[in-house]
Amino acid sequence: MLDRLALVALLFVSSSADAAAPVAVDPKIPPVASLAEGVWLKGDLHLHSRHSKDSSNNPEVKIIRFAENAGFDYLAITDHDNHVHGDVAHNTWSDPEFTSKSVILLYGAEWTTVRGHGNVFSAKPYDHQRLFDVEDERDAKILAVKKSLDIHLSANHPSGKDHFGFSYDMVDSIEVWNSAVWPTNLNAMMIWDDMLRSGRKLTGRGGSDSHHGIPDTAAQTVPNSVQATANYVGTPTTWVFAKTRTAQGVIDALGNGRVSVSANPDDPRVELMADRDGDGRMDMMMGDNAVPTGKPVTFQVKLVGGGIKGAAYKIKVVKDGEDFGAYTSDPATGSATFTDTPPIHGRAYYRVTVEGPQTPYPQVPNSMALSGNMVALSNPIFFNFDPKF
């Protein structure tokens, strides 16, 4: 589905908010003390190799070598499970090409059902056949299998064709940015906000959903490969703030909401932090959930690395699904601040999007036009959300 969207775009371009009074305890995930306590890792969470029947010119070795050369930290090759009757363990994972000395490879697959698609992420091999075999069962049974497998399940492209048609109580994250074609994700962002407003603490993530490899030589003509010059590894790029540079570190960060997304790996990474207690030190970041003090909170937005030198980026703040304010980043520091007082009673969350000039991504040269002015987005900072919905 998303390949067709990318090709068309390339051709045209060339529970209740008023909850009871909060309990005065810190959440299970405490506010971070310092950004030095982890490492930012960049990767792609939705990729298809030749083990997906709708993929072409894209063996695993091509995907992985591209990622290695482009400096990616992790990848999730998520082939369609129905193309191999659920047996991804003896196809994608057992392929001799499924190896890398520098890129962390997650175990996963695209759970491809008549009720929609979802991606599975795991730090270690798991019995995907069990999940495939219950795809037509009721949600409660599927959820029980998911929990027993100890996997991260994510809703894929939640709007349009092949949208996720199961309960969102089953998933840990949602794909809010699918492929380089940004306009097709606007409805997904609305769904994400609706889920957040309902009290679901779901991580927003990206995924290129690329299916076709870039031609190996300038003279090579391979069907569909033109799409790979517009949508390939890292369009978009999902950044995770992991405690360790390991597969489990990536999975934990994804589940905890320590995540932001950029249009490509050379665009700036957006970080959202907050000073909850007013001591002048940022003590919360994306994914954190805390009880408000009743006093104003200062939020800081930082654009880190990449980007166009000297550019001023437009930062839009969303509070509880509604526009809160627009700010311009300081070209010298790449930062901006804003202040608000989260309510003592009821939930609240804050997230940001970043618009501005795209940084060239020479390896995927046509992706810039498809992403337009959309450069990056953050996950929310939460107040009065349950640690686990």
QUINOR-V779714 format. One record per pair of residues at least 4 apart in sequence whose ideal C-beta (glycine too) atoms are under 6 Angstrom apart, sorted by the first residue. I is the first residue (numbers start at 0). J is the second residue. If there is no record, write none. Layout:
BEGIN
i	j
I	J
I	J
END
This chain:
BEGIN
i	j
0	160
0	161
1	178
1	208
2	210
2	226
4	180
4	183
5	178
5	180
5	226
5	229
5	230
6	226
8	12
8	180
8	369
9	229
9	365
12	368
14	198
16	345
16	346
17	345
18	345
20	344
21	290
21	383
23	290
25	29
26	288
26	386
27	386
28	255
30	282
30	283
30	287
30	289
31	284
37	240
37	241
37	242
38	241
38	244
39	238
39	240
40	72
40	73
40	239
40	241
41	71
41	72
41	236
41	238
41	264
42	71
42	72
42	73
42	74
43	74
43	207
43	232
43	233
44	75
44	204
44	206
44	237
45	77
45	206
45	207
45	208
46	62
46	76
46	209
47	51
47	54
47	78
47	210
48	57
48	59
48	62
48	76
48	78
49	54
49	57
49	58
50	78
50	90
50	91
51	78
51	79
51	82
52	82
53	210
54	210
55	211
55	222
55	223
56	211
56	212
56	221
56	224
57	61
57	211
57	212
59	63
59	94
59	96
59	97
60	64
60	96
61	212
63	99
65	232
66	71
66	74
66	102
66	232
67	101
67	102
69	362
71	102
73	103
73	249
74	102
74	104
75	105
75	107
75	120
76	91
77	107
77	108
77	109
77	118
78	91
78	108
79	109
79	111
80	85
80	87
80	108
80	110
80	111
80	131
81	111
83	90
85	128
85	131
87	91
87	108
87	127
88	92
89	93
92	97
99	104
103	246
105	120
105	246
106	121
106	124
107	118
107	119
107	120
108	119
108	127
109	116
109	118
110	117
110	119
111	116
112	134
114	164
114	165
115	161
115	162
115	163
115	164
116	155
116	161
117	152
117	153
117	154
117	155
117	163
118	153
118	155
119	150
119	152
120	151
120	250
121	125
121	150
122	246
122	247
122	250
125	148
125	150
129	144
130	144
133	140
133	141
133	144
136	140
136	141
138	142
138	165
138	166
142	169
145	152
151	171
151	250
151	254
152	170
153	170
153	172
154	163
154	170
154	173
155	174
156	174
156	177
157	162
157	163
157	187
157	190
158	162
158	186
158	187
165	169
167	194
167	199
171	254
172	201
172	202
172	204
173	191
173	201
173	203
174	204
174	206
175	187
175	188
175	191
175	203
176	184
176	205
176	235
176	260
177	206
177	208
178	207
178	208
178	230
179	229
179	230
179	234
179	366
179	369
179	370
180	369
181	370
181	371
181	373
191	203
192	320
194	199
194	201
195	348
196	320
198	388
199	388
200	384
200	388
202	253
202	256
202	258
202	378
203	378
204	237
204	258
205	235
205	237
205	260
207	230
207	234
209	230
209	231
211	223
211	224
211	226
211	227
212	227
213	227
214	219
214	221
214	224
215	219
226	230
227	231
228	364
228	365
229	365
229	366
229	369
230	234
231	363
233	263
233	264
234	263
234	363
234	366
235	260
235	262
236	261
236	264
237	260
238	259
238	268
239	249
239	252
239	253
239	257
239	258
240	252
240	257
241	248
241	249
241	252
242	248
243	248
252	257
255	286
256	285
256	286
256	378
257	285
257	286
258	378
259	268
259	269
259	377
260	376
261	266
261	268
261	375
262	266
262	370
262	374
263	360
265	305
265	358
265	360
266	305
266	358
266	374
267	302
267	305
267	306
268	303
268	304
269	302
269	353
269	375
269	377
270	301
271	285
271	300
271	351
271	377
272	281
272	284
272	299
273	283
273	296
273	298
273	380
274	281
274	297
275	282
275	283
275	289
275	296
277	294
281	299
283	287
283	380
285	377
285	378
286	378
287	380
288	381
288	384
291	341
291	343
291	382
293	343
295	338
295	340
297	338
298	337
299	336
300	314
300	335
300	351
301	334
302	328
302	333
305	358
306	358
307	356
309	330
310	355
310	356
311	327
311	328
311	330
312	328
312	353
312	355
313	354
314	326
314	328
314	335
314	351
314	353
315	325
315	352
316	323
316	324
316	351
317	350
318	323
318	349
319	347
324	337
326	335
328	333
328	335
329	334
341	347
341	382
342	347
346	383
346	384
347	382
348	379
348	381
349	379
349	380
350	377
350	379
351	377
352	376
353	374
353	375
354	372
354	374
355	374
357	367
360	366
END
